[in-house]
Amino acid sequence: MNFLRGVMGGQSAGPQHTEAETIQKLCDRVASSTLLDDRRNAVRALKSLSKKYRLEVGIQAMEHLIHVLQTDRSDSEIIGYALDTLYNIISNDEEEEVDDVEEENSTRQSEDLGSQFTEIFIKQQENVTLLLSLLEEFDFHVRWPGVKLLTSLLKQLGPQVQQIILVSPMGVSRLMDLLADSREVIRNDGVLLLQALTRNNGAIQKIVAFENAFERLLDIITEEGNSDGGIVVEDCLILLQNLLKNNNSNQNFFKEGSYIQRMKPWFEVGDENSGWSAQKVTNLHLMLQLVRVLVSPNNPPGATSSCQKAMFQCGLLQQLCTILMATGVPADILTETINTVSEVIRGCQVNQDYFASVNAPSNPPRPAIVVLLMSMVNERQPFVLRCAVLYCFQCFLYKNQKGQGEIVSTLLPSTIDATGISVSAGQLLCGGLFSTDSLSNWCAAVALAHALQENATQKEQLLRVQLATSIGNPPVSLLQQCTNILSQGDKIDRRGSKIQTRVGLLMLLCTWLSNCPIAVTHFLHNSANVPFLTGQIAENLGEEEQLVQGLCALLLGISIYFNDNSLESYTKEKLKQLIEKRIGKENFIEKLGFISKHEFYSRASQKPQPNFPSPEYMIFDHEFTKLVKELEGVITKAIHKSSEEDKKEEEVKKTLEQHDSIVTHYKNMIREQDLQLEELKQQISTLKCQNEQLQTAVTQQVSQIQQHKDQYNLLKVQLGKDNQPQGSYNDGSQMNGIQPEEIGRLREEIEELKSNQELLQNQLAEKDSLIENLKSSQPSPGTNEESSATDSARDSEQIADLKQELATLKSQLNSQSIEITKLQMEKQELLQKTEAFAKSVPEPEQSETVTAAKATDVEGRLSALLQETKELKNEIKALSEERTAIKEQLDASNSTIAILQNEKNKLEVDITDSKKEQDDLLVLLADQDQKIFSLKNKLKELGHPVEEEDELESGDQDDEDDEDEDDGKEQGHI
């Protein structure tokens, strides 16, 4: 400290000389002192002098300070002083506060000084690597100055520092750790550092995104209170925009990571009339811009569409529509919300349908589209708000034929509300189209033109619209009323631009008549229209009127090009003759060229959003510039063509149409054949399954038949071994599957069984009668006892014999019944019938009936099995024939596909040839650029001055090449 007082005390003697000497002494002290305390004090003194004497300290001390960073890393205090000193030397922050009062030259000198010192510092890439390694230190006095110094380096020479960090191992990953620092100062400055690091560098943006930056930044925004947070939320949102804008990879990563869903709470602001601080407005504005980055029309269509669907599914679109219809929302937030909703629904049918269903919280409820259109045609509303509403309406109708039809239908006589209680969108557009405010005329005309864009059906429907101009007069068509207002010109007193109304009406008519011959016929049917257009084009007017002349020439050219020659007085040839006589072809083409040469034309053609600084600049619509670009060339050719060329062209058109119809026919045929092929394939698969099922059934039937045959043969063998006559009963119970030739023999056996039964019954009857006679003829007890004893002995012997004979017959019958029961157990289907048969065997008449029924049942089942087998064979034969026919159809379809494939291969060969030619041209252009660049380098070496713009372009080209190479390396590293 004594050393510092001595140094500072000697400054009053000679300011410049003493300061330089003091700084030199301090630098010598830093370089030569062996004590750490002395070096630390010297660096502290340099830090105090660095703000005021920036140039002197930077020139003399920078090398020594870098040496301190390399050698004294163990002492965090001296490292902090050194980093602060380098920051004061390189940064322009302190100078900017003074520059607000000083002259512009001093500001430039300060900026140049900072960039020069930055260039010196990064000349050795090891210095930046050293600084990155210091950021790993957790000590606050090292990390915070290091973050500020690196941020300042990026602000001064961003691209060069970005490349050094990009090639540094783990350079970006080290910086990402700053977002996780528990000290808010370092974390917040780390966000600012990443802002500068990710600016205009796609490679670093991808690395930062894949280092989990989205998750950390969204967590910080949530912790800080979303839109109610402070400036930290604003910095995080700016960093998110840097990462997502024009970076398709990061946008896809953001969507796939489900981060869009986390944006919904940002817009839960409620319906409040107060509480909109300036910071909240800024935050919400940036949040809306971030949503627009994800659904920008400049993004690839697929990426935009997927983000739009995700925003609808998570409820983000619904939340934005809530803000749109809320009260108390600041005007700039409301305007940006309308623009955001516009791009969220643009070209997305689901979102457009939802937006059409949104109602404003009024009594009675009105559609949001109607409420917005009321603001657009109201001249008291702010200009930017009216532009935003027009953009919203355009986006609602973009590629939305359903919405276009709904808007046009509100103008048709059948749908207009006669009571006048509710106002429709069509009525508002007509009211704006015919009001005395030129800006309302232009907006309404452009909005109505978008309802007709690429929709021939609605162009024809709009011809039906009739307008009541005044009481007592007949209604006129909308087309006629537009031409009437156009012909009146400046006769009507209007507020705003003089030509704005006419330009809007001409754009509407050009859009209406293009690609619609019926509308052209209606337009030409009014005999006053063509003379008005030719008169406007032929006049020599001022510069303001040249644009109107050009649009009149375009409208007349559309009437020629899309003319179907249905009106004899205004055919294509007659209109061209009229132009040649009254205007001249060259003059007509010159007037037509005024449109694309106008200064506002190129501005409108850049992007779809109508963004104009003031109403006077609102001349062209983006979609109309596309129409002009499409039609200008063809109209010029049509004017120069003769009648013979027109005839040839018509023939060519007819040929092309026929060719297109043939191609379309073949395409439809191919589609139909594809559908038929799919159906046939399905039928084949179904038939295959059925065939397999039938084959299985046939196999099962065959196996069953074989089983029945085996059972029959077994029974036959068993019956052959059994000599008992009663065994014939058993044959009747096991005749499932018996062949027809065996039926006769079985019947004979049944007849034999019947005769045997009758014989046995007769014998039983005779024996019974004999027994009765014997009983009745017995003598009384008083007769001769000897003779009676003899007779009774003989009779008893006869009775015993008869009883024995009867028992034998009964045993035979019982054995027959047992045998029948045993055989029926082997055949389960006839179990119940067999049991009934076994029970009824003792009764002769019932036995005969059952036996006959058995035979009849066997015959019926055999005939049914034979018939079923025959039917299965017929079905198999029919299936094979059907399969053959399907194969023939498949072969015919394959031949047609082969022919079409050959045509496709020819077209692909042509495309390949054209691509090769383009590649050759690109190679030639690249060689030429390389030669030009080498020649410029030679000129520089010879001392010849080269234009600064060319140098910058070449430098940018080199930077882009370096970035591409580094990007490839980093991606490989990842």
Long-range contacts (C-beta under 8 A, 24 or more apart in sequence): 1-41, 3-29, 3-38, 3-41, 3-42, 3-45, 4-41, 4-44, 4-45, 7-45, 8-45, 19-49, 19-53, 19-56, 20-56, 20-60, 22-49, 23-49, 23-53, 23-56, 23-57, 23-60, 23-61, 24-60, 26-61, 27-60, 27-61, 27-64, 30-61, 30-64, 30-65, 30-67, 30-68, 31-64, 31-67, 36-72, 36-75, 36-78, 39-68, 39-72, 39-78, 40-75, 40-77, 40-78, 40-81, 43-68, 43-78, 43-81, 43-82, 43-85, 44-81, 46-81, 46-85, 47-81, 47-84, 47-85, 47-88, 50-84, 50-85, 50-88, 50-89, 51-88, 51-94, 54-88, 54-89, 54-95, 54-113, 55-113, 57-85, 57-88, 57-89, 58-89, 58-90, 58-113, 58-117, 61-85, 61-89, 62-86, 62-89, 62-117, 62-120, 62-121, 66-121, 66-127, 66-130, 69-130, 69-131, 69-134, 70-130, 73-134, 76-137, 76-139, 76-141, 76-142, 77-141, 79-134, 79-137, 79-141, 79-142, 80-139, 80-141, 80-142, 80-145, 83-134, 83-142, 83-145, 83-146, 83-148, 83-149, 84-145, 86-121, 86-149, 87-145, 87-148, 87-149, 87-152, 89-117, 90-114, 90-117, 90-118, 90-121, 90-149, 90-152, 90-153, 90-156, 91-148, 91-152, 91-155, 92-155, 92-156, 93-152, 114-152, 114-156, 115-156, 115-157, 118-152, 118-153, 118-156, 118-157, 118-161, 119-157, 119-160, 121-153, 122-153, 122-157, 122-160, 122-161, 122-164, 125-164, 128-153, 128-161, 128-164, 128-165, 128-168, 129-164, 129-168, 129-171, 132-165, 132-168, 132-171, 132-174, 132-175, 133-174, 135-174, 135-175, 135-177, 135-178, 136-174, 136-177, 140-183, 140-186, 143-178, 143-181, 143-186, 144-185, 144-186, 144-189, 147-178, 147-186, 147-189, 147-190, 147-193, 148-189, 150-175, 150-193, 151-189, 151-192, 151-193, 151-196, 154-193, 154-196, 154-197, 154-199, 155-196, 158-196, 158-199, 158-200, 159-200, 159-201, 159-959, 162-197, 162-201, 162-204, 163-962, 163-963, 163-966, 165-197, 165-204, 166-201, 166-203, 166-204, 166-207, 166-966, 166-970, 167-966, 167-969, 172-197, 172-204, 172-207, 172-208, 172-211, 173-207, 173-211, 176-208, 176-211, 176-212, 176-213, 176-216, 179-213, 179-216, 179-217, 179-220, 180-216, 184-232, 187-220, 188-232, 188-235, 191-217, 191-220, 191-232, 191-235, 191-236, 191-239, 192-235, 194-239, 195-235, 195-238, 195-239, 195-242, 198-239, 198-242, 198-243, 199-242, 201-963, 202-246, 202-247, 202-963, 202-967, 203-963, 203-966, 203-967, 203-970, 203-971, 205-242, 205-243, 205-247, 205-250, 206-247, 206-249, 206-250, 206-967, 206-971, 207-970, 207-974, 208-243, 209-243, 209-247, 209-249, 209-250, 209-253, 209-254, 210-253, 210-974, 213-239, 213-243, 214-240, 214-243, 214-253, 214-254, 214-257, 214-259, 215-257, 215-259, 218-259, 218-262, 221-266, 222-262, 222-265, 226-265, 226-266, 226-268, 226-283, 227-266, 227-267, 227-269, 227-280, 227-283, 227-284, 227-287, 228-280, 228-283, 229-279, 229-283, 230-279, 231-279, 233-283, 234-279, 234-282, 234-283, 234-286, 237-283, 237-286, 237-287, 237-290, 238-286, 240-290, 241-286, 241-289, 241-290, 241-293, 244-290, 244-293, 244-294, 245-293, 246-298, 248-299, 248-300, 248-303, 251-293, 251-294, 251-299, 251-303, 251-307, 252-303, 254-294, 255-294, 255-303, 255-306, 255-307, 255-310, 260-294, 260-307, 260-310, 260-311, 260-314, 260-316, 261-310, 261-314, 261-316, 263-287, 263-290, 263-291, 263-316, 264-314, 264-315, 264-316, 264-319, 267-316, 267-319, 267-320, 267-322, 267-323, 268-319, 269-323, 269-326, 269-329, 270-326, 271-326, 271-327, 271-328, 272-328, 273-327, 273-328, 274-328, 276-328, 276-329, 276-330, 276-333, 281-330, 281-332, 281-333, 284-333, 285-332, 285-333, 285-336, 288-333, 288-336, 288-337, 288-339, 288-340, 289-336, 289-340, 291-316, 291-320, 291-340, 291-344, 292-339, 292-340, 292-343, 295-343, 295-344, 295-346, 296-343, 297-343, 297-346, 297-607, 297-608, 298-607, 301-347, 304-347, 305-347, 305-348, 308-344, 308-345, 308-346, 308-347, 308-348, 308-351, 309-348, 309-350, 309-351, 311-344, 311-351, 312-344, 312-348, 312-350, 312-351, 312-354, 316-344, 317-341, 317-344, 317-345, 317-351, 317-354, 317-355, 318-354, 320-344, 321-355, 321-358, 321-368, 324-358, 324-368, 325-358, 325-360, 325-361, 325-368, 325-371, 331-382, 331-385, 332-384, 334-385, 335-382, 335-384, 335-385, 335-388, 336-388, 338-372, 338-385, 338-388, 338-389, 338-391, 338-392, 339-388, 339-391, 339-392, 339-609, 341-392, 342-388, 342-391, 342-392, 342-394, 342-395, 342-396, 342-609, 343-395, 345-395, 345-396, 346-395, 346-398, 346-608, 347-395, 347-398, 347-399, 347-400, 349-399, 349-400, 349-402, 352-396, 352-400, 352-402, 352-403, 353-402, 355-396, 356-396, 356-403, 356-406, 364-422, 366-422, 366-423, 367-425, 369-393, 369-396, 369-425, 370-423, 370-424, 370-425, 370-428, 373-425, 373-428, 373-429, 373-432, 373-447, 374-423, 374-428, 376-432, 376-440, 376-443, 376-444, 376-447, 377-428, 377-429, 377-431, 377-432, 377-435, 377-437, 377-440, 377-443, 377-444, 378-440, 379-437, 379-439, 379-440, 379-495, 383-439, 383-612, 383-614, 383-615, 386-439, 386-443, 387-610, 387-611, 387-612, 387-618, 390-443, 390-446, 390-447, 390-610, 391-608, 391-609, 391-610, 393-447, 393-450, 394-446, 394-447, 394-450, 394-608, 394-610, 394-623, 395-608, 397-450, 397-451, 397-453, 398-450, 398-453, 401-455, 401-457, 401-458, 404-450, 404-451, 404-452, 404-453, 404-455, 404-458, 405-455, 405-457, 405-458, 405-461, 407-451, 408-451, 408-452, 408-458, 408-461, 408-462, 409-461, 411-462, 411-465, 411-478, 412-461, 412-464, 412-465, 413-464, 413-465, 413-466, 430-467, 430-478, 433-482, 433-505, 434-481, 434-485, 436-492, 436-493, 436-494, 436-495, 437-494, 437-495, 437-496, 438-494, 438-495, 438-496, 438-497, 438-498, 438-500, 438-501, 439-496, 439-497, 439-500, 439-615, 439-618, 441-494, 441-500, 441-501, 441-504, 441-505, 442-500, 442-501, 442-503, 442-504, 442-618, 443-504, 444-504, 445-504, 445-505, 445-507, 445-508, 446-504, 446-507, 446-508, 446-610, 446-621, 446-624, 448-508, 449-507, 449-508, 449-511, 449-512, 449-621, 449-623, 449-624, 450-623, 452-511, 452-512, 453-511, 453-623, 456-515, 456-516, 459-512, 459-515, 459-516, 459-518, 459-519, 460-516, 460-518, 460-519, 462-512, 463-518, 463-519, 463-522, 477-522, 479-509, 479-512, 479-519, 479-522, 479-523, 480-526, 482-508, 482-509, 483-509, 483-523, 483-526, 483-528, 483-529, 483-532, 486-532, 487-528, 487-532, 496-615, 497-615, 497-616, 498-544, 499-544, 499-545, 499-547, 499-548, 499-619, 500-615, 500-618, 500-619, 502-548, 502-551, 503-547, 503-548, 503-551, 503-619, 503-620, 506-548, 506-551, 506-552, 506-554, 506-555, 507-551, 507-620, 507-621, 507-624, 509-555, 510-551, 510-554, 510-555, 510-558, 510-624, 510-627, 511-623, 511-624, 511-627, 513-555, 513-558, 513-559, 513-562, 514-558, 514-562, 514-627, 514-631, 515-562, 516-562, 517-562, 517-563, 517-564, 517-566, 520-558, 520-559, 520-562, 520-563, 520-564, 521-564, 521-566, 521-567, 523-559, 524-559, 524-563, 524-567, 524-570, 525-567, 527-569, 530-556, 530-559, 530-570, 530-575, 530-578, 534-578, 534-579, 534-582, 534-583, 537-583, 537-587, 537-588, 537-591, 538-582, 538-583, 538-587, 546-591, 546-594, 547-594, 547-595, 547-598, 547-619, 549-591, 549-594, 550-591, 550-592, 550-593, 550-594, 550-595, 550-598, 551-595, 552-591, 553-588, 553-591, 553-592, 554-592, 554-595, 554-628, 554-631, 554-632, 554-635, 556-588, 557-588, 557-592, 557-631, 557-635, 557-638, 557-639, 558-631, 558-635, 560-635, 560-638, 560-639, 561-631, 561-634, 561-635, 561-638, 572-638, 572-646, 573-643, 573-646, 576-638, 576-639, 579-639, 585-639, 585-640, 588-639, 589-636, 589-639, 592-632, 592-635, 592-636, 593-632, 595-628, 595-632, 596-628, 596-629, 596-632, 601-625, 601-628, 605-629, 666-900, 669-896, 670-896, 670-897, 670-900, 673-893, 673-896, 673-897, 676-889, 676-893, 677-890, 677-893, 680-886, 680-889, 680-890, 683-886, 684-883, 684-886, 687-879, 687-882, 687-883, 690-879, 691-876, 691-879, 694-872, 694-875, 694-876, 694-879, 695-876, 697-872, 698-869, 698-872, 698-876, 701-865, 701-868, 701-869, 701-872, 704-737, 705-737, 705-865, 705-869, 707-737, 708-736, 708-737, 708-738, 709-737, 709-739, 711-736, 711-737, 711-826, 711-827, 712-736, 712-737, 712-738, 712-739, 712-742, 715-823, 722-819, 724-812, 724-815, 724-816, 725-752, 725-753, 725-756, 726-753, 726-812, 726-813, 726-815, 726-816, 726-819, 727-816, 727-819, 728-752, 728-753, 729-753, 729-816, 729-819, 729-820, 729-837, 729-841, 729-847, 729-851, 730-816, 730-819, 730-820, 730-823, 732-851, 732-854, 732-855, 733-820, 733-823, 733-824, 733-827, 733-830, 733-834, 733-837, 733-854, 734-823, 734-824, 734-826, 734-827, 735-854, 735-855, 735-858, 736-827, 736-829, 736-830, 736-858, 736-861, 737-862, 737-865, 738-858, 738-862, 739-862, 740-859, 740-862, 743-855, 743-858, 743-859, 746-855, 747-855, 750-851, 750-852, 750-855, 753-851, 754-848, 757-844, 757-847, 757-848, 758-844, 760-809, 761-844, 763-805, 763-809, 764-806, 764-809, 767-802, 767-805, 767-806, 770-798, 770-802, 771-799, 771-802, 774-798, 774-799, 813-841, 813-842, 816-841, 817-841, 833-857, 929-957, 933-957
